[in-house]
């Protein structure tokens, strides 16, 4: 059973990972259910091929629901494994509490005691405690860590990480971090849809000023954490210096925020920039795949990225990725030659653009072929599902 804050597809990330992996897990003989804090009247419910128990709506910053813990106490014994997805909210606490209660009452009640695993999904990254714009939340997290989260993580039968980098970074954030076991189970996406002319047309409709010219693609939220300000500033500095600099397409929500408006103003401050830096807003479906298939390379100079689904989607389409070393899957990409890695600084982002533009066409094509190999080797959904299964099925149950 997976415990998660929300299964609403709009939240992406963890809930999409559960959906993506379900067919492969079923082939491995795994039956799964999900309990979430969504409103039971949510429109997306009922469209999945596994049960989702929506016990919300959740209330407040802690996302509390009075229905969750009683339901878990009754139901946890039906499962061999409980997986908590995410931290710092009530659903993770309730999952831990329910398993503890099952252990405590094991002598009085019949039934198995499930193993408990926690999948932090990047929520133990030290970035969140160090970022200067996060003034109050690090204090709140430190208090919550010492009251609850430290005990939860150290009490679990294992922690499941999506990359080696995430696993290593988790050890740096808080004192008292001493998990029983750590597993790098990877993360995967389903193969991309086959390219079609319809995808190209759908993207062209969203980005009509591109006019079939070469472009680099940024797909993510327009947010300071994503390094989009570094990207635009780097692009501005190189626009008159690098003759073969492709256009830059920025696709994603957030342009209506204070930060987004600031970024947009900078990127449209001259006629030349308005023709070179193009904004599409959020794109999905054929338009998104058309954007990925049509780009020269994908670029994301993020300050923190636990996995980066869009990065892996680009790899799966044989597209080189130009990323910062704060995207936690950079090691796998660098070792496989599927992209270019640099620091999440202005100079590092300038280097990404300069290095890409200095390559020959054959060198760019080689990186694209490597990108697809990296996807198949590390991020194919069958591969990551097998790693996940081996971690939960092969774990030692005789913990004292």
C-alpha positions in Angstrom: 0.0 0.0 0.0 1.2 3.5 -0.9 0.4 6.4 1.4 0.6 9.8 -0.3 -0.6 13.3 0.2 -2.4 13.5 -3.2 -2.9 11.4 -6.3 -4.1 14.3 -8.4 -2.3 14.1 -11.7 -1.7 17.8 -11.6 0.7 17.4 -8.7 3.0 15.2 -10.9 6.1 13.6 -9.5 5.4 10.9 -6.9 1.8 10.2 -7.9 2.8 9.9 -11.5 5.6 7.5 -10.5 3.1 5.2 -8.9 0.9 5.2 -12.0 3.8 4.7 -14.4 5.2 1.7 -12.5 1.9 -0.1 -11.9 1.8 -2.2 -15.1 5.4 -3.4 -14.5 4.7 -4.1 -10.8 1.6 -6.1 -11.7 3.8 -8.2 -14.0 6.0 -8.9 -11.0 3.0 -10.1 -9.1 2.5 -7.1 -6.9 -1.0 -5.9 -5.9 -1.2 -2.3 -4.8 -3.6 0.1 -3.3 -3.2 3.8 -2.6 -4.5 5.9 0.3 -4.4 9.6 -0.2 -5.7 12.8 1.4 -7.7 13.9 -1.7 -11.3 14.9 -1.7 -13.4 11.8 -2.4 -15.3 13.9 -4.9 -12.2 14.7 -7.0 -12.8 14.3 -10.7 -9.7 12.2 -11.4 -10.7 9.4 -9.1 -11.9 6.2 -10.8 -9.7 6.4 -13.8 -6.8 4.3 -12.5 -6.5 0.5 -12.6 -5.8 0.2 -8.9 -7.9 1.3 -5.8 -7.4 4.8 -4.5 -8.9 5.5 -1.0 -9.4 9.2 -0.9 -9.8 10.2 2.8 -9.6 14.0 2.5 -10.0 16.7 2.0 -6.9 17.6 4.0 -6.8 20.6 6.2 -4.0 23.1 6.9 -0.3 23.1 6.3 0.1 19.7 7.9 -2.6 18.3 5.6 -4.5 16.7 8.4 -7.5 14.3 8.0 -9.3 12.7 10.9 -10.3 9.8 8.7 -6.8 8.6 7.8 -5.3 7.1 11.0 -8.4 5.1 11.9 -8.6 3.7 8.4 -4.9 2.8 8.4 -5.2 1.0 11.8 -7.9 -1.2 10.4 -6.2 -1.9 7.0 -2.4 -2.0 7.4 -2.5 -5.7 8.3 -3.9 -6.5 4.8 -0.6 -5.6 3.2 3.0 -7.0 3.3 4.5 -3.6 2.6 3.6 -0.1 3.4 5.3 2.7 1.5 5.1 6.3 2.7 5.6 8.8 -0.1 6.9 12.2 1.0 7.6 13.8 4.4 6.6 16.6 6.6 2.9 16.1 6.4 0.2 14.2 8.4 0.0 11.2 6.0 3.6 10.2 6.7 3.1 10.5 10.4 -0.2 8.5 10.3 1.4 5.7 8.3 4.3 5.4 10.8 1.9 5.5 13.7 -0.4 2.8 12.3 2.5 0.4 11.8 3.8 1.1 15.2 0.4 0.3 16.7 0.2 -2.9 14.7 3.6 -4.0 16.1 2.5 -3.1 19.7 -0.7 -5.1 19.4 0.8 -8.0 17.5 0.5 -10.3 20.6 -3.1 -9.5 21.0 -4.3 -9.6 17.4 -3.8 -12.1 14.6 -2.3 -11.0 11.3 1.0 -10.0 9.8 3.1 -7.0 10.6 3.8 -5.1 7.4 7.2 -3.8 6.5 7.4 0.0 6.5 9.4 1.8 3.8 9.7 5.6 3.2 10.3 7.2 -0.1 11.4 10.9 0.6 11.2 12.0 -3.0 13.9 14.6 -2.4 12.4 16.1 0.7 15.7 15.4 2.7 17.8 17.4 0.3 19.9 19.9 2.2 18.9 22.6 -0.3 15.7 23.1 1.6 17.5 23.9 4.8 20.1 26.2 3.2 18.3 28.2 0.5 18.4 31.9 1.5 14.8 32.5 0.4 13.5 29.9 2.9 13.7 31.8 6.2 11.0 30.2 8.4 10.6 26.7 6.9 14.1 25.5 7.9 13.4 26.3 11.5 10.0 24.6 11.3 11.6 21.5 9.7 14.3 21.3 12.3 11.7 21.3 15.1 9.6 18.7 13.3 12.6 16.6 12.6 13.5 16.3 16.3 9.9 15.8 17.3 8.7 13.3 14.7 10.5 12.8 11.4 13.8 11.5 12.8 12.0 8.8 14.7 9.9 7.9 11.7 12.9 7.5 9.3 15.1 5.7 11.7 12.3 3.3 12.6 11.4 2.3 9.1 12.6 -0.9 7.6 14.2 1.0 4.7 14.4 4.3 2.9 13.9 4.3 -0.9 15.8 6.8 -3.0 15.4 7.7 -6.7 19.1 8.2 -7.3 22.5 7.7 -5.7 22.9 11.5 -5.3 19.6 11.8 -3.4 20.7 9.0 -1.1 24.1 10.7 -0.4 22.6 14.2 0.1 20.0 12.9 2.6 22.9 12.0 5.0 24.0 15.7 5.1 20.8 17.5 6.2 20.0 16.6 9.8 21.8 15.3 12.8 20.5 12.0 14.1 19.8 10.6 10.7 20.5 6.9 11.1 18.2 4.7 8.9 18.1 1.0 9.2 18.7 0.5 5.5 19.0 2.7 2.4 18.2 1.6 -1.1 18.8 3.4 -4.4 15.8 2.0 -6.4 16.0 4.6 -9.2 13.0 6.0 -10.9 11.5 5.5 -14.3 9.1 6.7 -16.9 7.1 4.9 -19.5 8.5 5.1 -23.1 7.6 8.2 -25.0 4.9 8.2 -27.7 6.2 7.7 -31.2 6.9 11.0 -32.9 4.1 12.2 -35.3 3.6 15.3 -37.4 0.6 16.1 -35.2 3.0 16.7 -32.3 5.0 19.2 -34.4 1.8 21.0 -35.4 0.5 21.2 -31.8 3.8 22.7 -30.6 3.9 25.1 -33.5 0.5 26.4 -32.6 1.7 27.1 -29.1 5.0 28.7 -30.3 4.2 30.3 -33.6 7.2 32.7 -33.6 9.7 29.9 -33.7 9.3 29.5 -37.5 11.0 26.1 -37.6 14.3 27.5 -36.3 16.7 25.5 -34.0 16.0 26.0 -30.3 17.0 24.9 -26.8 14.1 23.8 -24.6 13.4 24.5 -20.9 10.4 22.7 -19.5 9.6 23.4 -15.9 8.0 25.8 -13.5 9.1 29.4 -14.0 10.6 29.6 -10.5 13.8 30.8 -9.0 14.7 27.2 -7.8 14.8 26.1 -11.4 17.5 28.5 -12.4 15.5 30.1 -15.2 16.8 33.5 -14.2 20.4 32.2 -14.7 19.4 30.7 -18.0 17.9 34.0 -19.4 20.8 36.1 -18.1 23.4 33.7 -19.6 21.5 33.7 -22.9 21.4 37.5 -23.0 25.2 37.7 -22.4 25.9 35.3 -25.3 23.3 36.4 -27.8 25.6 38.8 -29.6 28.8 36.8 -29.1 27.8 33.3 -30.2 26.8 33.2 -33.9 25.1 29.8 -33.8 23.2 30.3 -30.5 19.7 28.6 -31.0 16.6 30.3 -29.9 15.4 29.5 -26.4 11.9 28.2 -25.7 10.7 28.4 -22.1 7.7 26.2 -21.4 6.0 26.0 -18.1 3.6 27.6 -15.6 4.5 30.5 -13.3 4.7 33.5 -15.6 1.9 35.2 -13.6 4.0 35.1 -10.4 6.1 38.0 -9.2 9.2 36.1 -10.2 7.7 35.1 -13.5 6.7 38.6 -14.4 10.3 39.8 -13.6 11.8 37.1 -15.8 9.4 37.8 -18.6 10.2 41.5 -18.5 14.0 40.8 -18.7 13.5 38.4 -21.6 11.4 40.8 -23.6 13.4 44.0 -23.0 14.6 44.4 -26.6 13.2 43.5 -30.0 16.1 41.0 -30.5 15.3 39.2 -27.2 11.6 39.1 -28.0 12.5 37.2 -31.2 15.0 34.9 -29.5 13.4 33.9 -26.2 9.9 32.5 -26.6 7.4 31.6 -23.8 4.7 29.1 -24.3 3.2 28.7 -20.9 2.5 25.2 -19.7 2.3 22.6 -22.5 1.1 19.0 -22.3 0.2 16.1 -24.6 1.2 16.5 -28.3 2.5 20.0 -27.8 4.9 18.9 -25.1 6.2 15.9 -27.1 6.5 18.1 -30.2 8.6 20.5 -28.2 10.9 17.8 -26.9 11.3 15.9 -30.2 12.0 19.2 -32.1 14.6 20.7 -29.8 18.4 20.6 -30.3 18.8 19.9 -26.5 17.0 20.2 -23.2 18.3 22.6 -20.7 17.7 22.9 -16.9 20.2 24.8 -14.7 18.2 24.0 -11.6 19.4 24.8 -8.0 17.6 21.6 -6.8 16.0 18.8 -8.7 15.4 15.4 -7.0 14.8 13.6 -10.3 13.6 15.7 -13.1 10.9 13.8 -15.1 11.2 16.3 -18.0 14.9 15.6 -18.1 14.4 11.9 -18.5 11.6 12.5 -21.0 14.2 14.3 -23.1 16.7 11.5 -22.7 14.0 9.0 -23.9 13.6 11.1 -27.1 17.3 10.9 -27.8 17.8 14.5 -26.8 21.0 15.7 -25.1 20.4 17.4 -21.7 22.3 20.4 -20.4 21.8 20.5 -16.7 23.4 21.7 -13.4 25.0 19.3 -10.9 22.1 20.0 -8.6 19.8 17.8 -10.7 20.2 14.6 -8.7 20.5 12.3 -11.7 23.5 14.1 -13.2 26.0 11.3 -12.3 24.1 8.8 -14.4 23.8 11.2 -17.3 27.5 12.2 -17.1 28.8 8.7 -16.9 26.7 7.7 -19.9 27.7 10.8 -21.9 24.1 11.8 -22.4 24.6 15.5 -21.7 26.7 18.4 -20.4 26.9 19.1 -16.6 27.9 22.4 -15.0 27.5 24.4 -11.7 24.2 26.0 -10.9 25.7 29.5 -11.3 25.7 32.2 -13.9 29.1 31.1 -15.1 28.1 27.5 -15.1 25.1 28.2 -17.2 27.1 30.2 -19.6 29.4 27.2 -19.9 26.5 24.9 -20.7 25.5 27.1 -23.6 29.1 27.8 -24.9 30.0 24.1 -24.8 26.9 23.1 -26.6 27.4 25.7 -29.4 31.0 24.6 -29.8 30.2 21.1 -30.7 30.0 19.7 -34.2 26.8 18.3 -35.6 28.3 14.8 -35.3 29.3 15.4 -31.7 25.7 16.6 -30.9 24.3 13.5 -32.6 26.6 11.2 -30.6 25.4 12.8 -27.3 21.8 12.2 -28.5 22.4 8.5 -29.0 24.1 8.3 -25.6 21.1 10.1 -24.1 18.8 7.3 -25.3 21.2 4.7 -23.9 21.2 6.4 -20.5 17.4 6.3 -20.5 17.3 2.6 -21.2 20.1 1.8 -18.7 18.8 3.8 -15.8 15.4 5.2 -16.2 13.3 2.7 -18.1 10.2 1.9 -16.1 10.9 -1.9 -16.2 14.4 -1.4 -14.8 13.3 0.9 -11.9 10.3 -1.3 -11.1 12.6 -4.3 -10.8 14.9 -2.4 -8.4 11.9 -1.3 -6.4 10.6 -4.8 -6.2 14.0 -6.3 -5.2 14.3 -3.8 -2.4 10.9 -4.5 -0.8 10.8 -8.2 -1.5 14.4 -9.0 -0.5 14.6 -7.0 2.6 15.4 -8.7 5.9 12.3 -9.1 7.9 14.0 -10.2 11.1 14.8 -6.7 12.3 15.1 -6.5 16.1 
